[in-house]
């Protein structure tokens, strides 16, 4: 290999134009690092906020399974299921926000009456016929 000159190893001062370019690049690097740091802190802050806000929301209300009705934690939902006069309830079934009443009407026919809690009314009255 060729020998290196001592002059090549010593750092020489840059000419004024190159010094301006170097200063601009250092300034650009500092600004870029600052913007990246602010962005990272914003993302971390959003993640912390998301985790803490979900904990507060789950304590204040719970979700009824299979429905969009939100149940307040401080008081139960109050509703009246107005079944027909003379209807005798044999069994009750709950599916999400719907309650099914299986029983006999006053005329002796077997029926299934479905009451929807979120709507607050009877949504179906099915007569069961056996053959």
C-alpha positions in Angstrom: 0.0 0.0 0.0 1.0 3.5 -0.4 2.2 5.6 2.5 -0.1 8.2 3.9 1.1 11.7 4.2 1.2 13.4 7.6 -0.8 16.2 6.0 -3.7 13.9 5.1 -4.0 12.8 8.7 -4.2 16.3 10.2 -7.6 17.9 10.2 -7.6 21.1 8.2 -10.1 23.8 8.9 -13.0 23.8 6.4 -13.5 26.6 4.0 -16.3 29.1 5.0 -18.9 27.7 2.6 -18.4 24.1 3.9 -18.6 25.4 7.5 -22.0 27.0 6.8 -23.2 23.7 5.3 -22.0 21.8 8.4 -23.7 24.2 10.8 -27.0 23.8 8.8 -26.7 20.0 9.0 -26.1 20.1 12.7 -29.0 22.4 13.2 -31.3 20.1 11.1 -30.1 17.1 13.1 -31.0 18.8 16.4 -34.5 19.9 15.1 -35.2 16.4 13.7 -34.2 14.7 17.0 -36.4 17.2 18.9 -39.4 16.5 16.7 -39.0 12.7 17.0 -38.7 13.0 20.8 -41.9 15.1 21.0 -43.7 12.6 18.7 -42.6 9.7 20.9 -43.7 11.4 24.1 -47.1 12.1 22.4 -47.6 8.5 21.5 -46.6 7.2 24.9 -49.0 9.8 26.5 -51.8 8.6 24.3 -51.2 5.0 25.3 -51.2 5.8 29.0 -54.4 7.9 28.6 -56.1 5.0 26.8 -55.2 2.5 29.5 -56.3 4.8 32.3 -59.6 5.9 30.6 -60.7 2.3 30.0 -60.4 1.5 33.7 -62.6 4.4 34.7 -65.3 3.6 32.1 -65.5 -0.1 33.1 -66.0 0.9 36.8 -68.8 3.3 36.1 -70.9 1.0 33.8 -71.0 -2.5 32.5 -72.3 -3.9 29.3 -75.2 -6.3 29.1 -74.1 -9.4 27.2 -75.2 -9.3 23.5 -76.7 -5.8 23.7 -75.8 -2.2 23.3 -77.6 -1.2 26.4 -75.3 0.2 29.1 -76.2 -0.7 32.7 -75.4 2.0 35.2 -73.4 0.7 38.2 -75.2 2.7 40.8 -78.8 1.7 40.0 -80.4 -1.3 38.3 -82.6 -0.9 35.2 -86.3 -1.0 36.0 -88.8 -2.3 33.5 -92.3 -3.7 33.5 -93.1 -6.7 31.3 -96.9 -6.5 30.8 -97.9 -10.1 30.2 -101.5 -10.8 29.0 -104.2 -11.3 31.7 -104.4 -14.9 32.8 -101.0 -15.9 31.5 -99.3 -18.4 33.8 -95.5 -18.4 33.7 -93.8 -21.9 33.7 -90.2 -21.0 32.9 -88.2 -17.9 32.2 -85.1 -17.6 30.0 -82.6 -14.7 29.6 -80.6 -14.1 26.4 -78.6 -10.8 26.5 -81.2 -8.1 26.8 -84.2 -10.3 26.0 -86.3 -12.2 28.5 -88.4 -15.2 27.3 -91.5 -16.2 29.3 -92.8 -19.7 28.5 -96.2 -20.5 29.9 -99.9 -21.0 29.3 -102.4 -18.3 28.3 -105.9 -18.1 29.8 -107.4 -20.1 26.9 -104.9 -23.0 27.7 -102.6 -22.5 24.7 -98.9 -22.7 25.2 -97.0 -19.4 24.4 -93.5 -17.9 24.4 -93.5 -14.2 25.1 -90.3 -12.3 24.5 -89.7 -9.0 26.3 -86.8 -6.8 25.2 -85.2 -4.7 28.0 -83.5 -2.2 25.8 -86.7 -1.4 23.9 -88.9 -1.7 27.1 -91.7 -3.7 25.5 -92.8 -7.2 24.4 -91.3 -7.9 21.0 -92.9 -11.2 20.2 -95.8 -13.4 21.3 -95.4 -17.0 19.9 -98.2 -19.6 20.1 -96.7 -23.1 20.5 -98.7 -25.8 18.8 -97.8 -29.5 19.5 -98.9 -32.2 17.0 
